[in-house]
């Protein structure tokens, strides 16, 4: 009896545990059933709403591009240049090139390729990239012919199911024929026959291996890899396709090498097209390329997108009028007037690109975003920023005297020495020798670091030829900079040390009114706001007293001239609190600007643009951070405020005159992370002499006409 009493609690606990386990199992089963049911329901719904293979392609609708104020810039019409051809007329080399580039296992898979998907996923995880991508040719055909470009799970499921159906209904040759007649090649050309005529002026059956590889590389990004728009990128892509053909045994190695060495002859194009004849042609092409890369050509030319952009048509008109000041010296072998030029303007607070001129308007190479050119002295502000961040001030003195690094002895533009000069004077007068000495003192890594933080992505930091040498302080770079990126970098100074990524597309709405994309400015504090303000004040002196007086617009503004010593490139980059703009002039290939310097024509173009672009914008001064005052001095300097925190009633301008600043604004409420990234801590290579070809920059000649 006692034993039974003692066992009963244990039996009760055991029963309780068993009951809890059963409840847990039941809950799990119910949860699995619910999830499975929901998944099957979603799959069923996707299948039921999926178009059949008999469906026609959706009716085309033109897309419209608007400016920042809602004004219509351009309508992208849905006219298709398409001439279908049978697979028998398509060269085997062209078929093989597409299979090698897009879907190497095309002849083995059943419409979807799990191995290819896993390879693409793994490459994305390891950040190695993948040539073929995860979608098969059959999936791409299903998407382009029957589905929208919407990036959703539902669309991907439908794409996969349709691909399986297509594989059951059509042979591999029929699928490849449909695909090659469907895809977009840029320049309004759909299908391989139209592409062959547009790019090479011949029928598709007459294409050589080198031409086949070039065409096969274009659909990856039709505008970017178009040889008409960017021959260098198109050629690099062609080489990749040929390497893929060798890799998958479509051709042997020697045949691939031979094809790489063939110089292609492109078809002659009309110098005038509809888009080129319109305002903002380079901007329209730039936005169109973005849309095609992101949503596909069919979405742009058939889906009736409404695209709201950052462009301001009034500013764009001002930019195009200002660029008419370019001289016409000669016509090059491509029928283009030389020298060429570029202008790009950005709101430094939002990153919105307000105006873009990529050339004279009779070609599609957008120099504002693609041309990498030597910046000359326009790169010097990064050196002076490193000096300020390292504890130097505008009044710090440095000796302008002869110095040599190895076999290189930098010289000033006027080939004179000016004795002891302040940092402010050295920057205003664009003196080379003091700038090189400052870079030697700070170390070469720090100016490069700040340039990168502020948006310059073209710097070369590794390899046998790189930018980690003293020549970079004068703008002698391995690759150069683009007008877009240097304008964005100067915008950091106008925006209190905060970098905002450049933006062209603000919002995209589909034909049903659904918002596909809404862009929010990306802000990052990259420079101490006090250093940004002090450097801005020094750059104001460039316009007021230095090499950039031709850029004076009668309101607070700062900027820097730049000219290479061989007169191949001339720049002016400048800004107000509301707008930053860069102007570049130069020859596309061989050619010299003779006496044109950054302080001459580029500064004049910049002034003409800014005066008109800002006509309806009230003049205001740069926001002065707490703790900064200007003190009178033989060389006026900026210093931190006294410990008591009191601000003086009057501020002293760099010319020594008392001036009230009623428009001065204090703004400490910006919702942005002010945590600054640390500068490089490893030892700088601060004594490496530059290679001989780096002696290519100057101090701009003051008041050069």
ChimeraX attribute file (.defattr): number of C-alpha atoms within 10 A of each C-alpha:
attribute: neighborCount
match mode: 1-to-1
recipient: residues
	/A:1	5
	/A:2	6
	/A:3	7
	/A:4	8
	/A:5	9
	/A:6	10
	/A:7	10
	/A:8	11
	/A:9	11
	/A:10	11
	/A:11	11
	/A:12	11
	/A:13	11
	/A:14	12
	/A:15	12
	/A:16	12
	/A:17	12
	/A:18	12
	/A:19	12
	/A:20	12
	/A:21	12
	/A:22	12
	/A:23	12
	/A:24	12
	/A:25	12
	/A:26	12
	/A:27	12
	/A:28	12
	/A:29	12
	/A:30	12
	/A:31	12
	/A:32	12
	/A:33	12
	/A:34	12
	/A:35	12
	/A:36	12
	/A:37	12
	/A:38	12
	/A:39	12
	/A:40	12
	/A:41	12
	/A:42	15
	/A:43	14
	/A:44	12
	/A:45	12
	/A:46	18
	/A:47	16
	/A:48	11
	/A:49	10
	/A:50	18
	/A:51	16
	/A:52	12
	/A:53	14
	/A:54	7
	/A:55	9
	/A:56	10
	/A:57	13
	/A:58	13
	/A:59	9
	/A:60	17
	/A:61	19
	/A:62	18
	/A:63	23
	/A:64	18
	/A:65	21
	/A:66	21
	/A:67	21
	/A:68	19
	/A:69	13
	/A:70	15
	/A:71	14
	/A:72	15
	/A:73	23
	/A:74	17
	/A:75	17
	/A:76	19
	/A:77	16
	/A:78	19
	/A:79	13
	/A:80	15
	/A:81	15
	/A:82	18
	/A:83	14
	/A:84	15
	/A:85	18
	/A:86	13
	/A:87	18
	/A:88	10
	/A:89	13
	/A:90	20
	/A:91	17
	/A:92	14
	/A:93	20
	/A:94	24
	/A:95	18
	/A:96	23
	/A:97	30
	/A:98	26
	/A:99	24
	/A:100	27
	/A:101	24
	/A:102	24
	/A:103	22
	/A:104	23
	/A:105	19
	/A:106	19
	/A:107	11
	/A:108	9
	/A:109	17
	/A:110	18
	/A:111	27
	/A:112	23
	/A:113	19
	/A:114	14
	/A:115	12
	/A:116	20
	/A:117	16
	/A:118	12
	/A:119	17
	/A:120	20
	/A:121	16
	/A:122	14
	/A:123	15
	/A:124	13
	/A:125	10
	/A:126	9
	/A:127	9
	/A:128	10
	/A:129	14
	/A:130	14
	/A:131	17
	/A:132	22
	/A:133	18
	/A:134	20
	/A:135	21
	/A:136	26
	/A:137	24
	/A:138	28
	/A:139	25
	/A:140	19
	/A:141	24
	/A:142	26
	/A:143	22
	/A:144	21
	/A:145	19
	/A:146	21
	/A:147	20
	/A:148	19
	/A:149	18
	/A:150	15
	/A:151	11
	/A:152	8
	/A:153	11
	/A:154	16
	/A:155	17
	/A:156	18
	/A:157	16
	/A:158	23
	/A:159	26
	/A:160	21
	/A:161	18
	/A:162	26
	/A:163	25
	/A:164	18
	/A:165	17
	/A:166	21
	/A:167	18
	/A:168	12
	/A:169	12
	/A:170	12
	/A:171	11
	/A:172	18
	/A:173	14
	/A:174	15
	/A:175	20
	/A:176	20
	/A:177	21
	/A:178	20
	/A:179	21
	/A:180	25
	/A:181	21
	/A:182	19
	/A:183	23
	/A:184	28
	/A:185	27
	/A:186	24
	/A:187	16
	/A:188	18
	/A:189	22
	/A:190	21
	/A:191	23
	/A:192	29
	/A:193	23
	/A:194	26
	/A:195	27
	/A:196	23
	/A:197	15
	/A:198	22
	/A:199	23
	/A:200	19
	/A:201	17
	/A:202	15
	/A:203	16
	/A:204	22
	/A:205	17
	/A:206	15
	/A:207	19
	/A:208	16
	/A:209	22
	/A:210	25
	/A:211	23
	/A:212	27
	/A:213	33
	/A:214	26
	/A:215	28
	/A:216	26
	/A:217	27
	/A:218	22
	/A:219	21
	/A:220	19
	/A:221	20
	/A:222	25
	/A:223	25
	/A:224	21
	/A:225	25
	/A:226	23
	/A:227	19
	/A:228	21
	/A:229	19
	/A:230	16
	/A:231	14
	/A:232	13
	/A:233	16
	/A:234	24
	/A:235	20
	/A:236	14
	/A:237	21
	/A:238	26
	/A:239	21
	/A:240	19
	/A:241	28
	/A:242	29
	/A:243	22
	/A:244	25
	/A:245	24
	/A:246	19
	/A:247	14
	/A:248	15
	/A:249	12
	/A:250	17
	/A:251	18
	/A:252	14
	/A:253	15
	/A:254	10
	/A:255	13
	/A:256	21
	/A:257	14
	/A:258	11
	/A:259	20
	/A:260	20
	/A:261	10
	/A:262	12
	/A:263	9
	/A:264	14
	/A:265	10
	/A:266	15
	/A:267	14
	/A:268	12
	/A:269	12
	/A:270	8
	/A:271	12
	/A:272	11
	/A:273	12
	/A:274	7
	/A:275	18
	/A:276	18
	/A:277	11
	/A:278	13
	/A:279	17
	/A:280	25
	/A:281	25
	/A:282	26
	/A:283	24
	/A:284	22
	/A:285	18
	/A:286	20
	/A:287	17
	/A:288	20
	/A:289	20
	/A:290	17
	/A:291	18
	/A:292	21
	/A:293	16
	/A:294	14
	/A:295	16
	/A:296	23
	/A:297	25
	/A:298	22
	/A:299	24
	/A:300	27
	/A:301	23
	/A:302	22
	/A:303	21
	/A:304	23
	/A:305	26
	/A:306	22
	/A:307	25
	/A:308	23
	/A:309	26
	/A:310	24
	/A:311	29
	/A:312	24
	/A:313	22
	/A:314	15
	/A:315	20
	/A:316	23
	/A:317	19
	/A:318	19
	/A:319	29
	/A:320	22
	/A:321	14
	/A:322	20
	/A:323	25
	/A:324	12
	/A:325	13
	/A:326	19
	/A:327	14
	/A:328	12
	/A:329	11
	/A:330	12
	/A:331	11
	/A:332	15
	/A:333	7
	/A:334	9
	/A:335	11
	/A:336	18
	/A:337	19
	/A:338	23
	/A:339	25
	/A:340	20
	/A:341	27
	/A:342	27
	/A:343	32
	/A:344	27
	/A:345	35
	/A:346	27
	/A:347	26
	/A:348	30
	/A:349	21
	/A:350	19
	/A:351	24
	/A:352	24
	/A:353	26
	/A:354	27
	/A:355	28
	/A:356	31
	/A:357	26
	/A:358	27
	/A:359	27
	/A:360	22
	/A:361	22
	/A:362	17
	/A:363	21
	/A:364	19
	/A:365	20
	/A:366	23
	/A:367	26
	/A:368	25
	/A:369	21
	/A:370	14
	/A:371	19
	/A:372	17
	/A:373	25
	/A:374	27
	/A:375	31
	/A:376	30
	/A:377	31
	/A:378	31
	/A:379	27
	/A:380	26
	/A:381	24
	/A:382	24
	/A:383	27
	/A:384	27
	/A:385	24
	/A:386	27
	/A:387	24
	/A:388	21
	/A:389	18
	/A:390	13
	/A:391	9
	/A:392	16
	/A:393	21
	/A:394	23
	/A:395	18
	/A:396	16
	/A:397	17
	/A:398	17
	/A:399	15
	/A:400	22
	/A:401	15
	/A:402	14
	/A:403	14
	/A:404	11
	/A:405	14
	/A:406	11
	/A:407	10
	/A:408	15
	/A:409	12
	/A:410	24
	/A:411	23
	/A:412	23
	/A:413	18
	/A:414	12
	/A:415	10
	/A:416	13
	/A:417	15
	/A:418	14
	/A:419	12
	/A:420	15
	/A:421	18
	/A:422	19
	/A:423	26
	/A:424	25
	/A:425	21
	/A:426	26
	/A:427	28
	/A:428	26
	/A:429	22
	/A:430	29
	/A:431	28
	/A:432	25
	/A:433	29
	/A:434	30
	/A:435	28
	/A:436	23
	/A:437	19
	/A:438	21
	/A:439	28
	/A:440	20
	/A:441	15
	/A:442	21
	/A:443	23
	/A:444	27
	/A:445	25
	/A:446	24
	/A:447	25
	/A:448	25
	/A:449	17
	/A:450	22
	/A:451	25
	/A:452	17
	/A:453	20
	/A:454	28
	/A:455	22
	/A:456	20
	/A:457	14
	/A:458	16
	/A:459	19
	/A:460	15
	/A:461	14
	/A:462	9
	/A:463	7
	/A:464	6
	/A:465	13
	/A:466	16
	/A:467	25
	/A:468	27
	/A:469	26
	/A:470	28
	/A:471	25
	/A:472	32
	/A:473	31
	/A:474	33
	/A:475	27
	/A:476	27
	/A:477	26
	/A:478	20
	/A:479	15
	/A:480	22
	/A:481	22
	/A:482	24
	/A:483	31
	/A:484	27
	/A:485	24
	/A:486	23
	/A:487	29
	/A:488	29
	/A:489	26
	/A:490	30
	/A:491	32
	/A:492	26
	/A:493	32
	/A:494	29
	/A:495	25
	/A:496	26
	/A:497	24
	/A:498	28
	/A:499	28
	/A:500	25
	/A:501	20
	/A:502	21
	/A:503	20
	/A:504	22
	/A:505	23
	/A:506	18
	/A:507	17
	/A:508	19
	/A:509	17
	/A:510	18
	/A:511	15
	/A:512	9
	/A:513	10
	/A:514	10
	/A:515	13
	/A:516	15
	/A:517	13
	/A:518	11
	/A:519	11
	/A:520	12
	/A:521	15
	/A:522	14
	/A:523	17
	/A:524	20
	/A:525	21
	/A:526	26
	/A:527	26
	/A:528	18
	/A:529	22
	/A:530	22
	/A:531	24
	/A:532	25
	/A:533	23
	/A:534	24
	/A:535	24
	/A:536	26
	/A:537	25
	/A:538	27
	/A:539	26
	/A:540	25
	/A:541	25
	/A:542	30
	/A:543	25
	/A:544	21
	/A:545	17
	/A:546	24
	/A:547	29
	/A:548	35
	/A:549	23
	/A:550	23
	/A:551	30
	/A:552	22
	/A:553	19
	/A:554	10
	/A:555	12
	/A:556	17
	/A:557	28
	/A:558	28
	/A:559	30
	/A:560	33
	/A:561	37
	/A:562	33
	/A:563	32
	/A:564	27
	/A:565	18
	/A:566	14
	/A:567	22
	/A:568	24
	/A:569	26
	/A:570	31
	/A:571	34
	/A:572	33
	/A:573	31
	/A:574	32
	/A:575	28
	/A:576	27
	/A:577	21
	/A:578	21
	/A:579	25
	/A:580	33
	/A:581	31
	/A:582	30
	/A:583	30
	/A:584	31
	/A:585	30
	/A:586	22
	/A:587	17
	/A:588	17
	/A:589	10
	/A:590	10
	/A:591	17
	/A:592	14
	/A:593	19
	/A:594	9
	/A:595	11
	/A:596	22
	/A:597	31
	/A:598	37
	/A:599	29
	/A:600	25
	/A:601	24
	/A:602	33
	/A:603	32
	/A:604	24
	/A:605	24
	/A:606	29
	/A:607	21
	/A:608	20
	/A:609	26
	/A:610	25
	/A:611	17
	/A:612	18
	/A:613	22
	/A:614	17
	/A:615	10
	/A:616	8
	/A:617	11
	/A:618	9
	/A:619	15
	/A:620	17
	/A:621	16
	/A:622	22
	/A:623	18
	/A:624	19
	/A:625	19
	/A:626	16
	/A:627	15
	/A:628	17
	/A:629	20
	/A:630	20
	/A:631	18
	/A:632	16
	/A:633	12
	/A:634	10
	/A:635	17
	/A:636	17
	/A:637	23
	/A:638	23
	/A:639	16
	/A:640	14
	/A:641	16
	/A:642	12
	/A:643	7
	/A:644	6
	/A:645	10
	/A:646	10
	/A:647	13
	/A:648	11
	/A:649	8
	/A:650	13
	/A:651	17
	/A:652	20
	/A:653	19
	/A:654	23
	/A:655	14
	/A:656	15
	/A:657	11
	/A:658	12
	/A:659	11
	/A:660	12
	/A:661	14
	/A:662	8
	/A:663	12
	/A:664	12
	/A:665	13
	/A:666	11
	/A:667	11
	/A:668	9
	/A:669	6
	/A:670	7
	/A:671	7
	/A:672	11
	/A:673	11
	/A:674	16
	/A:675	11
	/A:676	13
	/A:677	11
	/A:678	9
	/A:679	15
	/A:680	12
	/A:681	8
	/A:682	7
	/A:683	9
	/A:684	17
	/A:685	14
	/A:686	17
	/A:687	16
	/A:688	16
	/A:689	18
	/A:690	21
	/A:691	16
	/A:692	10
	/A:693	10
	/A:694	19
	/A:695	20
	/A:696	22
	/A:697	30
	/A:698	28
	/A:699	32
	/A:700	33
	/A:701	25
	/A:702	23
	/A:703	15
	/A:704	16
	/A:705	14
